[in-house]
Amino acid sequence: MTNTQYRSNNKETSKSLPTASPSASNEILLLRRVQASSSFASAHVFPGGHIDPEDGPLPPHGDVRLHEDGIAYRIGAIRECFEESGILLARDRNNINNASSSSLLQLNAQERDSGRNVIHKKQIRFQDWVRSHGGILDTESLHPFTRWLTPANIPKRFSTQMYLYFLPLAHPGIPQTLHIPTCDGGVEHTEAQFLPASEWLSLAQAEKIILFPPQFFLLKLVADFLKPDTSGGNKGISEGILQSQREGLLEFVKTGDPPWGEKCISPWPLKKEGKRLVMGLDEPGPELDGTDRRGDAERVVWVQFKGREGMSGMQVGWRKDAVDEGLKEEDKKEYLEARTKERERRDGNEELEQALRGRKEKL
């Protein structure tokens, strides 16, 4: 999976890309953030980050279309994935009609490392660099898989578009170094690794790694379809079964009301159980009040927040089994006040922008 983020004033839009490996177990790529990071410090995250102006134009600040899938998000997701992991999601322009793994652009390690360096330093536009190496960004193979907005009581706002991407299955004659992730040298990440989704979840539940609710939740959904080989043999899972797993996950993404590709989730405290919160996933966030955007009304996430140490006790379950009574009114107060404040701030920004546009028109 991968993601992209956008930031405008106090709001950020991002993209994130859960990416399935070409190995014999449909593994998921996660990166470990550096300890000094201002957000998600030391956490394991999907590749992704902020949108750059070079990725493409975005709707104006305050426009609800900022929270919809678009080409700028897709380009940003592929760029960030390459910068952070060295994996380039681009097709060979000379083999663009070939659906096999050989149609991915093949570059050696030196070319990839050099490209990551000059692109990160903004010495060349990412799209121009890919084009100069005979590639075309594989934006059409990104599958939208939820959008997440920061809970309303947190001042630093993110709007994050998640995508699924399936690397081509291993194929004889195709160099597998093409799909080996490497960290960015400690700029933003210290580790890059493929593991089965179920193994990432087990590590988080054992508190050996830090996952945040969006990553934990999506990994839980993915783990129901992309299952590792548990037979103990050396042959691994057949290509047919691996492909069937992927097709099952893509069919699931199309289901739901709204479908998973259109869900917009802003977690909120639905109920308190001792030290743990039950986070509702049905609301889209104050930025989308008055629209028909919705999240997941059927599931919840249990979580205990531990500050910069991350979270513990995370669990995904059905809302109907978790909620017998809601959060007490006094416990809701902080969240509701923050939500109202964010809505008023957004409305104030929109009024200011309208006034400025009016003045420009008069001039």
C-alpha positions as CSV (number, residue, x, y, z in Angstrom):
1,M,0.0,0.0,0.0
2,T,1.0,3.6,-0.5
3,N,-0.3,7.0,0.4
4,T,0.0,10.7,-0.4
5,Q,-0.6,13.7,1.8
6,Y,-1.6,17.3,1.1
7,R,-1.0,20.2,3.5
8,S,-2.6,23.6,3.2
9,N,-2.2,26.0,6.1
10,N,-3.0,23.6,9.0
11,K,-4.2,20.8,6.8
12,E,-2.1,18.1,5.0
13,T,-3.1,15.9,2.1
14,S,-1.1,12.7,1.7
15,K,-1.0,9.4,-0.1
16,S,-0.1,5.9,1.2
17,L,0.6,2.7,-0.7
18,P,0.2,-0.8,0.8
19,T,2.3,-2.7,-1.7
20,A,2.1,-6.5,-2.2
21,S,5.4,-8.2,-3.0
22,P,6.1,-10.5,-5.9
23,S,7.3,-13.2,-3.6
24,A,5.5,-16.5,-2.8
25,S,3.4,-15.1,0.0
26,N,1.9,-11.8,-1.1
27,E,3.7,-9.8,1.6
28,I,3.2,-6.1,2.5
29,L,5.9,-3.5,2.5
30,L,6.3,-1.3,5.6
31,L,8.9,1.3,6.4
32,R,10.1,2.2,9.9
33,R,10.1,6.0,10.6
34,V,13.1,7.6,12.2
35,Q,12.9,8.3,15.9
36,A,13.3,12.1,15.4
37,S,10.3,12.3,13.0
38,S,7.7,14.9,13.9
39,S,4.9,12.5,13.0
40,F,4.6,8.7,13.5
41,A,8.1,8.6,15.1
42,S,9.6,5.1,15.1
43,A,6.3,3.7,13.7
44,H,6.0,1.3,10.8
45,V,4.1,2.9,8.0
46,F,3.2,2.3,4.3
47,P,5.3,4.2,1.8
48,G,4.0,7.7,1.1
49,G,4.2,11.3,2.1
50,H,3.2,14.9,1.1
51,I,2.2,15.9,-2.3
52,D,4.7,18.2,-4.1
53,P,3.6,20.9,-6.6
54,E,5.4,18.9,-9.3
55,D,2.9,16.0,-8.8
56,G,0.1,18.1,-10.3
57,P,-2.5,20.7,-9.5
58,L,-5.0,20.3,-6.6
59,P,-8.4,21.9,-6.0
60,P,-8.2,25.2,-3.9
61,H,-8.0,25.1,-0.1
62,G,-11.4,24.4,1.4
63,D,-12.7,22.5,-1.6
64,V,-14.1,19.1,-0.7
65,R,-12.6,17.7,-3.9
66,L,-9.2,17.9,-2.1
67,H,-10.3,14.7,-0.3
68,E,-11.0,12.7,-3.5
69,D,-8.6,10.5,-5.5
70,G,-6.8,12.3,-8.3
71,I,-3.8,12.1,-10.6
72,A,-1.7,14.3,-8.3
73,Y,-2.2,11.9,-5.5
74,R,-1.3,8.9,-7.7
75,I,1.9,10.5,-9.0
76,G,2.9,11.6,-5.5
77,A,2.3,8.1,-4.2
78,I,4.6,6.5,-6.8
79,R,7.3,9.2,-6.3
80,E,7.3,8.8,-2.5
81,C,7.4,5.0,-2.8
82,F,10.5,5.3,-5.0
83,E,12.2,7.9,-2.9
84,E,11.6,6.0,0.3
85,S,12.1,2.4,-0.8
86,G,13.8,2.4,-4.2
87,I,10.9,0.5,-5.7
88,L,9.8,2.2,-8.9
89,L,6.2,1.6,-10.0
90,A,6.7,2.4,-13.7
91,R,6.2,0.5,-16.9
92,D,8.6,0.1,-19.7
93,R,7.4,2.4,-22.5
94,N,8.6,-0.1,-25.1
95,N,6.6,-2.9,-23.5
96,I,3.6,-1.0,-22.2
97,N,1.0,-3.5,-23.7
98,N,2.6,-6.5,-22.0
99,A,0.8,-7.4,-18.8
100,S,3.6,-9.7,-17.6
101,S,6.2,-8.7,-15.0
102,S,8.7,-8.0,-17.8
103,S,6.7,-4.8,-18.6
104,L,8.0,-3.1,-15.5
105,L,10.8,-0.7,-16.0
106,Q,14.1,-2.5,-15.1
107,L,16.9,-0.3,-13.7
108,N,20.1,-1.4,-12.0
109,A,20.9,-0.5,-8.4
110,Q,23.2,2.4,-9.3
111,E,20.5,4.0,-11.6
112,R,17.9,3.7,-8.9
113,D,20.1,5.1,-6.1
114,S,21.2,8.0,-8.3
115,G,17.6,8.7,-9.2
116,R,16.4,8.7,-5.6
117,N,19.1,11.2,-4.7
118,V,18.5,13.7,-7.4
119,I,14.7,13.5,-7.1
120,H,14.8,13.9,-3.3
121,K,17.1,17.0,-3.8
122,K,14.6,18.3,-6.4
123,Q,17.4,18.5,-9.0
124,I,15.0,17.0,-11.6
125,R,11.3,16.5,-11.8
126,F,10.4,12.9,-11.0
127,Q,8.2,12.4,-14.1
128,D,11.0,13.8,-16.3
129,W,13.5,11.4,-14.8
130,V,11.3,8.4,-15.3
131,R,10.6,9.5,-18.9
132,S,14.3,9.9,-19.6
133,H,14.8,6.2,-18.6
134,G,12.1,5.0,-20.9
135,G,9.4,4.6,-18.3
136,I,5.7,5.5,-17.8
137,L,4.3,5.8,-14.3
138,D,1.9,3.0,-13.5
139,T,-0.8,5.2,-12.1
140,E,-3.6,3.0,-13.5
141,S,-2.6,0.0,-11.3
142,L,-3.2,2.0,-8.1
143,H,-6.4,0.9,-6.4
144,P,-8.0,3.4,-4.0
145,F,-8.4,1.8,-0.6
146,T,-10.0,4.3,1.8
147,R,-9.1,7.9,2.7
148,W,-8.2,8.9,6.3
149,L,-8.6,12.3,8.0
150,T,-7.0,13.1,11.3
151,P,-9.4,13.0,14.3
152,A,-11.0,16.4,14.8
153,N,-9.4,16.9,18.2
154,I,-5.9,16.9,16.8
155,P,-4.7,20.3,15.5
156,K,-2.2,19.1,12.9
157,R,-4.6,17.8,10.2
158,F,-3.8,15.2,7.5
159,S,-6.0,14.0,4.6
160,T,-4.4,10.7,3.4
161,Q,-5.4,8.8,0.3
162,M,-4.6,5.1,0.6
163,Y,-3.9,2.8,-2.4
164,L,-3.3,-0.8,-3.0
165,Y,-0.6,-1.8,-5.5
166,F,0.3,-5.4,-6.5
167,L,3.9,-5.9,-7.8
168,P,4.0,-8.4,-10.6
169,L,4.3,-12.0,-9.4
170,A,7.8,-13.5,-9.6
171,H,8.6,-14.6,-13.1
172,P,11.5,-16.6,-14.5
173,G,14.1,-14.4,-16.1
174,I,13.0,-11.2,-14.2
175,P,15.7,-9.9,-11.7
176,Q,14.2,-10.0,-8.2
177,T,16.5,-7.2,-7.1
178,L,13.9,-5.0,-8.9
179,H,11.6,-5.5,-5.9
180,I,14.0,-5.5,-3.0
181,P,13.2,-2.4,-0.8
182,T,16.0,-0.4,0.8
183,C,15.6,2.5,3.3
184,D,16.4,6.0,2.3
185,G,19.6,6.1,4.4
186,G,18.0,7.4,7.5
187,V,16.5,10.6,6.0
188,E,13.0,9.6,6.9
189,H,13.2,5.8,7.5
190,T,15.6,3.3,8.9
191,E,14.1,0.0,7.7
192,A,12.2,-1.3,4.7
193,Q,10.8,-4.8,4.7
194,F,8.2,-7.1,3.2
195,L,6.3,-9.4,5.6
196,P,2.9,-11.1,5.5
197,A,0.1,-8.8,6.8
198,S,-0.7,-11.3,9.5
199,E,2.9,-11.2,10.8
200,W,3.0,-7.4,10.9
201,L,-0.2,-7.5,13.0
202,S,1.3,-10.1,15.4
203,L,4.4,-7.9,15.9
204,A,2.2,-4.9,16.7
205,Q,0.1,-6.9,19.2
206,A,3.3,-8.1,20.9
207,E,4.4,-4.4,21.1
208,K,7.5,-5.2,19.1
209,I,6.7,-2.6,16.5
210,I,4.5,0.5,16.5
211,L,1.5,0.7,14.2
212,F,-1.2,3.4,14.2
213,P,-4.9,2.7,13.7
214,P,-5.0,3.3,9.9
215,Q,-2.2,0.9,9.2
216,F,-3.4,-1.7,11.7
217,F,-6.9,-1.5,10.4
218,L,-6.0,-1.9,6.7
219,L,-3.5,-4.7,7.5
220,K,-6.3,-6.5,9.3
221,L,-8.5,-6.3,6.2
222,V,-5.7,-7.3,3.9
223,A,-4.7,-10.3,6.1
224,D,-8.1,-11.9,5.5
225,F,-7.2,-12.3,1.8
226,L,-3.4,-12.3,1.4
227,K,-2.5,-15.3,3.5
228,P,1.0,-16.8,3.9
229,D,2.1,-20.4,3.3
230,T,1.6,-22.3,6.5
231,S,2.3,-25.8,5.1
232,G,5.9,-25.8,6.2
233,G,7.1,-26.9,2.7
234,N,9.7,-25.2,0.5
235,K,7.6,-24.7,-2.6
236,G,5.5,-21.9,-1.3
237,I,2.1,-20.9,-2.6
238,S,1.4,-21.5,-6.3
239,E,1.1,-18.6,-8.7
240,G,-2.5,-19.4,-9.3
241,I,-3.4,-19.2,-5.6
242,L,-1.4,-16.0,-5.1
243,Q,-3.3,-14.4,-8.1
244,S,-6.6,-15.7,-6.7
245,Q,-5.8,-14.0,-3.3
246,R,-5.2,-10.7,-5.1
247,E,-8.4,-11.0,-7.1
248,G,-10.4,-11.7,-3.9
249,L,-9.0,-8.6,-2.2
250,L,-9.8,-6.4,-5.2
251,E,-13.4,-7.8,-5.3
252,F,-13.7,-6.9,-1.5
253,V,-12.5,-3.4,-2.2
254,K,-15.5,-2.9,-4.5
255,T,-18.0,-4.0,-1.8
256,G,-19.5,-2.0,1.0
257,D,-21.7,1.1,1.3
258,P,-19.8,3.2,0.2
259,P,-17.2,0.9,-1.4
260,W,-13.8,0.7,0.3
261,G,-12.3,2.8,-2.5
262,E,-14.6,5.7,-1.6
263,K,-14.8,5.4,2.2
264,C,-13.5,8.4,4.1
265,I,-12.6,7.7,7.8
266,S,-11.9,10.2,10.6
267,P,-11.6,8.1,13.8
268,W,-13.5,9.4,16.8
269,P,-13.9,8.2,20.5
270,L,-17.1,6.2,20.5
271,K,-16.7,4.6,23.9
272,K,-14.2,4.2,26.7
273,E,-13.3,0.8,28.2
274,G,-10.9,1.2,31.1
275,K,-7.7,2.6,29.6
276,R,-8.7,1.7,26.0
277,L,-10.9,3.7,23.6
278,V,-13.3,2.3,21.1
279,M,-12.7,4.4,18.0
280,G,-15.7,4.8,15.6
281,L,-14.8,4.7,11.9
282,D,-18.1,6.0,10.4
283,E,-17.5,9.7,10.3
284,P,-15.6,11.4,7.5
285,G,-14.3,14.4,9.5
286,P,-15.4,18.1,9.8
287,E,-13.9,19.0,6.4
288,L,-16.6,16.9,4.8
289,D,-19.6,17.9,6.8
290,G,-22.5,18.5,4.6
291,T,-21.3,16.0,1.9
292,D,-22.4,12.4,1.4
293,R,-18.9,11.0,2.2
294,R,-18.9,8.3,4.9
295,G,-16.6,5.8,6.5
296,D,-17.2,2.3,7.9
297,A,-20.2,2.0,10.1
298,E,-19.8,-1.7,10.8
299,R,-16.3,-1.9,12.4
300,V,-14.4,-0.2,15.2
301,V,-10.8,-0.2,16.5
302,W,-9.9,-0.6,20.2
303,V,-6.7,1.2,21.1
304,Q,-4.8,2.5,24.1
305,F,-2.7,5.6,23.4
306,K,0.8,5.8,25.0
307,G,2.0,9.1,23.7
308,R,5.3,9.0,21.6
309,E,5.6,5.4,22.6
310,G,2.8,4.5,20.3
311,M,-0.2,2.5,21.0
312,S,-1.1,-0.9,22.5
313,G,-4.0,-3.2,22.8
314,M,-5.1,-2.6,19.3
315,Q,-7.9,-4.7,18.0
316,V,-10.5,-4.6,15.1
317,G,-14.0,-5.8,15.7
318,W,-17.6,-5.3,14.8
319,R,-19.3,-2.2,16.1
320,K,-22.5,-4.1,17.0
321,D,-20.5,-6.3,19.4
322,A,-18.5,-3.5,20.9
323,V,-21.1,-0.8,21.7
324,D,-23.8,-1.2,24.3
325,E,-23.7,2.4,25.4
326,G,-21.8,5.3,23.9
327,L,-19.2,7.5,25.4
328,K,-20.4,9.6,28.4
329,E,-21.3,13.2,27.5
330,E,-18.4,14.6,29.6
331,D,-16.0,12.4,27.8
332,K,-17.3,13.6,24.4
333,K,-16.9,17.3,25.3
334,E,-13.3,17.7,24.2
335,Y,-13.8,15.9,20.9
336,L,-17.0,17.8,20.1
337,E,-15.5,21.2,20.9
338,A,-12.5,20.4,18.7
339,R,-14.8,19.4,15.9
340,T,-16.8,22.6,16.2
341,K,-13.6,24.7,16.3
342,E,-12.2,23.0,13.2
343,R,-15.5,23.5,11.3
344,E,-15.6,27.2,12.3
345,R,-11.9,27.6,11.2
346,R,-12.6,26.0,7.9
347,D,-15.7,28.2,7.3
348,G,-13.7,31.3,8.3
349,N,-11.0,30.4,5.8
350,E,-13.6,29.9,3.0
351,E,-15.2,33.3,3.8
352,L,-11.7,35.0,3.7
353,E,-10.8,33.4,0.4
354,Q,-14.2,34.5,-1.1
355,A,-13.6,38.1,0.0
356,L,-10.1,38.1,-1.5
357,R,-11.4,36.7,-4.8
358,G,-14.0,39.5,-4.8
359,R,-11.4,42.2,-4.2
360,K,-9.2,40.8,-7.1
361,E,-12.2,40.8,-9.4
362,K,-12.9,44.5,-8.6
363,L,-9.3,45.4,-9.2
